[in-house]
């Protein structure tokens, strides 16, 4: 594995002070595991446990903003010290969503079992579930899984943990980085899952990030908040906000390298988390339940609300997404999506560029090298740029195409 | 053809005073035609002409609210007496959208040619285009088509006209009705096209309605406005607002039956237009580019904005739509879509019924006859009912499923 295997997208900046590490292994102070508990019918691993052994661990978290948040999310928000999470218990194969009071009690039981096996306080245990909605958790299996996971904990258990949190994912979204800071070297690791029910705005799927850097809970929260906004909140597979999304950053402090606010250390460390989360979010888009290509839409204009609305409308348009799937430079559909996001403004002057080639100016077609554009949209990553009237506002959204595999997966993926 | 062939959906009320008429034939005072002008590569009919010979014709129209309205829409709004439209020129195969000033001039030329051949004033001619976006209209072909269409005008030209306005439609959306009113018998005919780029809200696709009833322009406008809100504004194929949508109602008055405001005549006539447009809009959904099933989502709650937002979120959710395609009673995805439409309200209590069976109460699963529900969602029409907190607000949206055919059509349908 080369040092740039993880940073495979041209949209993620290469950082000279960041090196990817091969294989498995968590930062100092962490142990993890993943076991098969029989929740998934396939028999694949489905219970993961992540434990931070440092007494003074710090953390920060973000959750889905859905009105129908699943019990594990409600539990984390209500009964967790989110600035001091020591352990995380995750199950896949069942989202424990739309399960009511019993679902909340089951999430509480998972938290209790996690506290027991990790030997930490209950409010230091976060819980997460992912999978089918509306089916009660099989608690017997979950509990046995948690006990087995506790026995399997190891310093290189991130690989098994990563396996255990996946559902319809086609490939692993796991990374280990070494970061050179002025004050010393720290490590970052992360495991994410997500392929469908991924939406821009609030969206976070499941992503767990660990570091042995020494951070205050405030710094954890600040860095996570900024990076989520630039990564998971800017991607879309199908415009669907999940009931269970969660991103968690945990810091063990075991490297002894302290990240003080407003220092070069913080800047460089932040850059690394930013790159890591951007690349992970792009991997989620690339895995977008059968996706073939990833698109990036950049929108410029005078009003922040308008550029955001337009970017999301283009990213979520099934017509734009099917054209991307077909490798079809059908920019008329982009104009359509822009117009739909800006009702009542006709005639609106819109410029559209595909891979730097202007195909539409002032909402009208312009002559261009159609063959070059047709060639460009058949690549793995396709960039669209849109100019609305005005200046000063800009945003981007990354999105997957929409193809037959999405239909196959979602027409058959069961209740 | 039986008298209920058109009113095939259980969601359109049967009206004892309305009878469907077989075959073709326009109400008194109208002639129409459709010809192949070579705009469509397939060689299928692509220019339609509808002429009302009554000097005192009245009319009303509604258009897409897109910010990137196509030149024919802009032209109709700016240069048409929309309350007195005598002729309509339509081409399919090219939307004349995103074509800028030249597109506007071409729309004006279509209007001019229509006026010439129909022998009416230019501002009495409406123009409409549908098809590919961003390609200049081949005006030589269009003009030849208009001339040929003028020669082909006939009182039963509605069949050919209906053919000429279609694009990706899999079947005809045309109807002829006879309506018994207290003051006499009148006729209604309509031709619609639409299968993709169909969105709730503003959406209207192309639909032309003719009657020989005698209506003031104000009554035309009132009836059309009310009926559009209950039909084309409540359907979704793919949540995509078109650049070219238009609904036009024309009245020749040739039956001599006058529809006075606030009379039994107006009520019954309104019921007939309402049923006609609801059934046409349902046919558009059923034709939803490869659709297999049509869903209806009814949302109840305390706030009109919230019930509308939730209904559209469910109707446009690719996860709900693929489940409908798969005949899968995956109500968890409905809960997900509801939560996404109501961010920041967790925990939100939601009830969900499928075909009258309660599957979720207070956002938690309830035991139910899963086999009966699984059987019900495999039928042609599936009804979902959602209860949000509160009372007094209710709305509905009709939607198509999302299947492989949509992908095939839209990944290959070309620029």
Interface residues (C-beta under 8 A of the other chain):
Chain A: X65 X66 X67 X68 X69 X73 X74 X95 X97 X98 X99 X100 X101 X102 X103 X132 X133 X134 X135 X136 X196 X197 X199 X201 X202 X238 X239 X240 X241 X242 X243 X317 X318 X319 X322 X323 X325 X326 X328 X329 X330 X331 X332 X333 X335 X336 X337 X338 X339 X340 X341 X342 X343 X344 X345 X346 X347 X348 X350 X359 X360 X362 X363 X364 X365 X402 X403 X404 X406 X407 X408 X410 X411 X412 X414 X415
Chain B: X65 X66 X67 X68 X69 X73 X74 X95 X97 X98 X99 X100 X101 X102 X103 X132 X133 X134 X135 X136 X196 X197 X199 X201 X202 X238 X239 X240 X241 X242 X243 X317 X318 X319 X322 X323 X325 X326 X328 X329 X330 X331 X332 X333 X335 X336 X337 X338 X339 X340 X341 X342 X343 X344 X345 X346 X347 X348 X350 X359 X360 X362 X363 X364 X365 X402 X403 X404 X406 X407 X408 X410 X411 X412 X414 X415
